[in-house]
């Protein structure tokens, strides 16, 4: 296994005993976790293991590391916390009054529209109800609604009670508005993303027989990145365990807690887990990832957070000051070109390539000048995104997306309206299960140049079986129809040709997404497919080609040989909105995460000036974090 003595001690710690592991960046946390799972499987006959992660990418990586283990699929459930909650809802949601084919509304705009329409149906003046100051201003209403949505999310993530809300918002009817919002969701046949854990937690605490079904199969639970747990996530895990499941393995690093905006707090790993489970405790501080120079810098930000491995290479850390953002971009581009020309170095395994580099910034807006510089110099790059799939862009793909949503949830008048607007058709007087069929009939006599194709698409989705949809057949049929359509059409315009081309590309993307869904073995139904999309389970896992640009949050859990950390100015990193001590500490954690992505070399920079959108030049101060890193201690 090639584990250190301390790592081995953690892996082979007693079974059926709660374990807390505080593991610093580069300490081999993921490896220890996977080896622990292997150890459990090897030393028990039939016991199942649940491994909970925060991202689908982390879950996929863990599954890949365990893929050679015998009966891995039968005995392990490696998933995100929300995906686990969703699976419980799909089977047992009816026990708490949820619809059978549950629809998850992921867009804030959709949630707003559902809520407002529900109020109107009850004869309520929306603007008076929400205390909108200027009803003529649509933006004012949306701002008010967004504030309420943020409060509702907080209620769910922190499991706030009616009393808690009254204490926090005295003389305001927040709890009543929250209840009305929840009712509007259910009436529309769905829930929002935060509801997944709220309702699955409710199932576990009110129907212990359901929790016992899962506990009978899964007698061990391992939680990765446990420093990022919020209250609902921790209580969900606690409810799952009940009083009987004691084999709980939580691993995390308090210094990497960077999701405070989601209610995350390291107190659930460091305090509440200790109080509730009385775990055996282990510390892993030795960094096996980074070079000595990188670790030296890290320890200036977080005193004594890391211990240097005796096998660590020396490494390099460079600090650069530039006149402005354009100058900074030019400097980074020049350094990248120099590294590529170098080709090899004793501290870099293999050839130095773009794929071994990443540029990290506090937010994506910092990349504007750099992207221009990379394009000008023909340097291939990709901006690393989250796990949500891109929205479709063509009329065909949008129709397919809206139609599937409506097929699954005929009450989904929000997407029904969008579909009518897209197809330029009048909205029906009554919304019913035959909406797609009715729209298909109207579309067939429409003046739209693609009316026949779109009408046939609506009918095809209408005829899909929810539990066993023939998606491959639908895809093949419409590939053939597009081919015929293109061949039959004379004097095709460039715009039309491009639309057909892009529609076929998006149909191929849909095909790849369905294939990934089937390969993952997470279900067969159209409902499971839609939910997997919402939960980010079907995002492309292939590594990006060329240079990676990434925010701190999307780079978490990953590493590169060479890291550029740019835009290190006060107001950017730390963010100008971080005012409290708690917020500033989280910004420090973010800087810690950014630096510890570097395996070999680190380049830190900032621009002294910034050009504002209106043309003014603004002087900038060097980030306090950069100052600390440069200081000799």
Secondary structure as GFF3:
##gff-version 3
##sequence-region A 1 633
A	DSSP	alpha_helix	5	11	.	.	.	ID=ss1
A	DSSP	beta_strand	19	23	.	.	.	ID=ss2
A	DSSP	alpha_helix	29	43	.	.	.	ID=ss3
A	DSSP	beta_strand	48	53	.	.	.	ID=ss4
A	DSSP	alpha_helix	56	65	.	.	.	ID=ss5
A	DSSP	alpha_helix	72	75	.	.	.	ID=ss6
A	DSSP	beta_strand	76	80	.	.	.	ID=ss7
A	DSSP	alpha_helix	81	92	.	.	.	ID=ss8
A	DSSP	three_ten_helix	93	96	.	.	.	ID=ss9
A	DSSP	beta_strand	103	105	.	.	.	ID=ss10
A	DSSP	alpha_helix	108	121	.	.	.	ID=ss11
A	DSSP	alpha_helix	126	130	.	.	.	ID=ss12
A	DSSP	alpha_helix	138	157	.	.	.	ID=ss13
A	DSSP	alpha_helix	162	168	.	.	.	ID=ss14
A	DSSP	alpha_helix	174	187	.	.	.	ID=ss15
A	DSSP	beta_strand	190	192	.	.	.	ID=ss16
A	DSSP	alpha_helix	195	206	.	.	.	ID=ss17
A	DSSP	alpha_helix	208	217	.	.	.	ID=ss18
A	DSSP	beta_strand	218	223	.	.	.	ID=ss19
A	DSSP	three_ten_helix	226	228	.	.	.	ID=ss20
A	DSSP	alpha_helix	231	241	.	.	.	ID=ss21
A	DSSP	beta_strand	247	252	.	.	.	ID=ss22
A	DSSP	three_ten_helix	254	256	.	.	.	ID=ss23
A	DSSP	three_ten_helix	260	262	.	.	.	ID=ss24
A	DSSP	alpha_helix	267	267	.	.	.	ID=ss25
A	DSSP	pi_helix	268	272	.	.	.	ID=ss26
A	DSSP	alpha_helix	273	277	.	.	.	ID=ss27
A	DSSP	beta_strand	280	284	.	.	.	ID=ss28
A	DSSP	beta_strand	286	287	.	.	.	ID=ss29
A	DSSP	alpha_helix	292	301	.	.	.	ID=ss30
A	DSSP	beta_strand	307	308	.	.	.	ID=ss31
A	DSSP	beta_strand	316	324	.	.	.	ID=ss32
A	DSSP	alpha_helix	325	342	.	.	.	ID=ss33
A	DSSP	three_ten_helix	354	356	.	.	.	ID=ss34
A	DSSP	beta_strand	357	361	.	.	.	ID=ss35
A	DSSP	three_ten_helix	364	367	.	.	.	ID=ss36
A	DSSP	alpha_helix	368	376	.	.	.	ID=ss37
A	DSSP	beta_strand	381	383	.	.	.	ID=ss38
A	DSSP	alpha_helix	395	408	.	.	.	ID=ss39
A	DSSP	alpha_helix	413	423	.	.	.	ID=ss40
A	DSSP	alpha_helix	435	444	.	.	.	ID=ss41
A	DSSP	alpha_helix	451	462	.	.	.	ID=ss42
A	DSSP	alpha_helix	471	488	.	.	.	ID=ss43
A	DSSP	alpha_helix	494	520	.	.	.	ID=ss44
A	DSSP	alpha_helix	526	534	.	.	.	ID=ss45
A	DSSP	beta_strand	547	551	.	.	.	ID=ss46
A	DSSP	alpha_helix	552	555	.	.	.	ID=ss47
A	DSSP	beta_strand	560	565	.	.	.	ID=ss48
A	DSSP	alpha_helix	581	595	.	.	.	ID=ss49
A	DSSP	beta_strand	598	611	.	.	.	ID=ss50
A	DSSP	beta_strand	617	619	.	.	.	ID=ss51
A	DSSP	alpha_helix	624	630	.	.	.	ID=ss52
###
